[in-house]
């Protein structure tokens, strides 16, 4: 399975003329932006909060 998620349109302009950019990114030939599609985590249905770690849990600054 490829690690590159395939977007169907640009999240900025909606154009569908997308091309691979770098190892994990995409470039839009319509608005000339480069972007990445990335999963941040899953949402807890009961509370509506994200389950991905915060900066404090990762050892980052507060």
N, C-alpha and C positions, 0 to 999 in steps of 0.2 A: 504494500500500500504506500502511496506517495504521502509525504509529509506536507505537501503544498495543498491547502484548501482552495478550491476553485470558485471564485466569485462569478456571478452571472452579469453583474453590472457594477459600475464605479459607485462607491458610496458617497462621492462628492457631487458628481454631475449626472449620474444615471446612464452614461454611455456604456455600450457593450463592446467597444473596441479595446479589449484588454490583452496585454502581452506579459509573459514572465519577465520579472525584473529582479536581478540578484538571485540568490539561492531560494529565498522564501517569500519574495515580494511580487507585486504586480504593478504594471504601469498602465495608465489610461492614456490613450493617444488622443482622446477628445479634449481633456482639460490639462494634460501633461503632468498629472500628479502620480507619485509612486506611493503605494500603501501595502500593508500586510493584513492578512486575515488571521486572527488569533483567538483561540478559546481562552477566556480568562478563568472560568470555573462554572460550577453549577449553582443554581439558585435554590435555596431551601424553600419549599412550597409553603410551609407553615408560617414562617416569619417574613418571607420575601427578601431575605438577606443573602448575600453571596457567600459561598463556602471557600473562596480562594483566600489565602493568607494575607494579612495586612502587613504593612511595613514593619511594625513592631514584632510580629510573629516571625518575619523573615530575618530579623536581626538588623533592620534598618533604623533610621532616625525616626523620632516621633513627630 
